[in-house]
Amino acid sequence: MFDLAIFTALGWERRAVTEALRAVEPAGPPRTWSARLADGASCLVVQTGIGPARASAAAAAAPPAGAFLACGCAGGLVDWLAAGDLVTAESVIVLEGAGQPAERVPAAGAGLAVWAAGRGFRVHAGALVASPVVLGTAAAKVALGATGALAVEMESGALAAAARTRGVPFAALRVVLDGAGEALPAALDVIDEATGEVRAGGALATIVLRPRLWPAAARLARRQRLAARRLGAIMAVLEVEALAAPPEAAIAAGG
């Protein structure tokens, strides 16, 4: 049994995590690695691919673990969040196929934020939205602003539900990649959804043949490098106790 199972969707997210951990080695199944946290606790890192269905399947196939952590990037839903800011979930608002909230799943973000503050990291705790589809426009993000959530991503709803089924704590640690008023470049759809890796040939062709995308592609690449650094920095010091802080400790500390 692992002390912690860490789930990432994209290849660059997973590399940011595994490069920060200790004693990393392939765990056997494709796109899985075993590692150690800063306190020596054992962890499994799983690269799920994109979307709730793949996240759910990866969680179901994962071996027993004491807690689940969703790790990676998110899109900001509030104006004051900037690229590179870290957020964690106190709850996950799961959207149904039509884009309406279906349920709200609790998460251990308050304790994680307090733990992070004690180690010099500012992590904003609040609700996250788990969307079944990519939100590529600023208008789509504005529509979700009414939920009161800080950020939106795709996998945490499925992972939180899987953790609830197993009876283990769930937390999400996300770094903002794009702000609330920013749209993702529509033509930069060059990620293999099943693996979470960039299709190198397709990416090169898409960008080279569309000069109007060059500024957006360059900006996204800079944001991704920043996000990877921020995520790696906190993962390098992560301890399993960060996911076990009781809610009353977070409240007492102002989380």
N, C-alpha and C positions, 0 to 999 in steps of 0.2 A: 504493500500500500504506500502511495506517495503522500507526503504532507500537503502538497498543493498541485493542482493541475492548472496550467496556464494555456489559454486558447488565444491564438491570433489568426486573423483571416488572410493577411497579405504576407508575401515573402519578405518585404523590407521590414515589416513590423516584427516578424519572427526573428530576423537577424538582429535587430536592435535589442531584442530580449536575450537571445542566446549568447550574443557577444558580451553581455553584461554579467551573465551568470558564471558559475564555477563548475568545473568537472563535467563539461557538456559532452555528450556522446549520443550517437543514434540509439534509439530505444527499441528498434526492431521494425514495427509497422512503418510504412511510408510517411514522411513528413511528421515524425515524432522524435523527440529528443529527451533524454533524462539529464538532469543537472542538479546543482545545489544552490540554494540561496545564500545570502551573506551570513546567516546564522547556522549554516550547515544543514538546514532542512532540505529534504528531498523534494524534487519537483519534476513534473512531466510537462514538456512544452509541445503543443499540438498546433500545426498550421492547418486550419480547417478548410480554406477556400472561402469564397464570398457567399454571404446570405444565411438566413436563419435555418433553412433546410440542411445545409452542409454543417452548420454549427451544431444543430441538434443531433445529426448522425455521428459527428465526431465525439460529442459528449457522451452519447449512448455507448460508443465503442471504447471509451477511455476506461482504464483500470480504476479500482477504488482510490479515492483521494480524500483528504480531510477537508478540502475547500476547493472552490473553483474561482479562477480569476480570468476575466475577459480583458485583453490587453491590445492596444492599437490606437488608431486615429478616429476622429469624429468630426462632424461639422458643427460649428457653433450656431446656437439659436438665440443668443442674447448679444446685444451690441458691444458689451464691455469685455467679452472674451476675444482674445487675439490668438493668432497662429502661435503655437508653441505652448499655450497655457494647458495645464493639466487639470482634468476633471475626474470625479469619481461619482458613482451612483449611490444615492440613498434609496432610490427606487428606480425601476425600469418600467416605462409606459410602453406596452406592447401594442402596436397598431395591427389591425386586421387588413385583409387584402384591399378593402375600399379606402384605407387610410384613416379609419376612425379608431380611437382608443378602444382596445378590447379588454385589457386588464392592467393592473399595476402590481408588479412583483417587487417585494422588498429586497434591499441589498445592504451590504455592510460598509457603505461609503463613509458614514460619519466617523466611525472608528479609524478607517484608513486615512482620512484627512487629518485627524488629530495625530496619528502616528507619524505621518509625513511632516507635519509642522514641527514636531519635535526633532526632526532631522534636517531642518532647513529647507524643506520643499513646500511651496504653496500649492495646495491641491483644492480646487473648488468642489464642494459637495452639493449635490442636488439631484434632481430627476434627470434621467436620460430617456430619450425616445428610441425605441427599436423599430425601424421601418423595414417592411418587406422588400422595398425597392430603393435604389439609389436616388437621393434627392439632389438633382444637379442644378437647380435654379434657386435664386434668392427668393422668388415668390413662394416656392414650395416650402422653404424654411420659415418664411413669415407666417404661413398658414399654421405651422406647428407651434409658433410662439405662444398661442393661446393655452397650450398645455402647461406652461410654466417651466418647461424643461430647459436645461442648460445647453444640451447638445444632442445630436442625432447620429446614430450609426445603425448597423443591421443585425449584429449577431447576439447582443447581450440578452435580448428577450428569450431566445431559445436556450441560451446557456443558463440563465437564471432559473428557467423552468426545470431544466435538467438537474440543477443543484437542489432545487426544492424537492424534486422527486426522490433524490438520494438522501435528503435530510442533512445536507452539508451547507456551510455558509457560501454565499456568492458575493463577489465584488467585481467592479469594473474600473479599470484605470485607463483613461483615454487622454490623448493629446490632441488639441484642436489643430486641424489642418487647414480649414477654410472658415472664414468668419461668416456671421449671419447674413451680411449683405453681399456675399460673394457667390458666384456660380462656378461650378466645376466646368472645365472645358468640355463641351458636348462631344467633340470628335476625338477626345483622348481615351476612348474606350478600348484600351489595348491590354487589359488584364485578363488572363485566363481565369475565369470564375471558379473552376474546379480546383485549381492549385493555388491561386492567389499570386502567381508569378507573372511578370511582364512577358508578353510575346515579343521577343526582341525584334524579329523581322517586321512584324506588323507595326510595332511602335515606331521604328525607323521610317517605314514607308509613310505612315500617317503624318508624322511631323515634317519630314523632308518635303513632301508634296503639298503641304499646306502652310506656306509662310505666315499666314495670319495667326497660326497657332503658336508660333515660336515664342512670343512674349509670355503667353499663358503657360506653355510647357516649361519655360525657364523658371517662372515664378513657382510653379508646382514643385519642381525639382528642389528649389531652395527651401520651400516649406517642408518638404519631406525630409531633407537632411536635418533641419532644425528639429522636427518632430522626433526623428530617430535619436538625436543626441539627448533631448529632454527625457524621452522614454527610457533610454539606456541608463541615464544618470540615476534615476530613482530605482530602476530595477537592480542596479549594482549594489544597492544597500537594502533591498527588500528583505524583510524577515517575516516568517510565517505568522508571528504575533500581530502583524498589521491587520490581518483579516479576522482576528479573534477579539479585538477590543470591544468590551460590552457597550451597548448604547448609552448607559448612564455615564460612562467615562467620557464619551464624546460630548454629551450635553454639559457636563461639569466644566469641560475645557472650552466651551463656547463653540463646538463644532456644529 
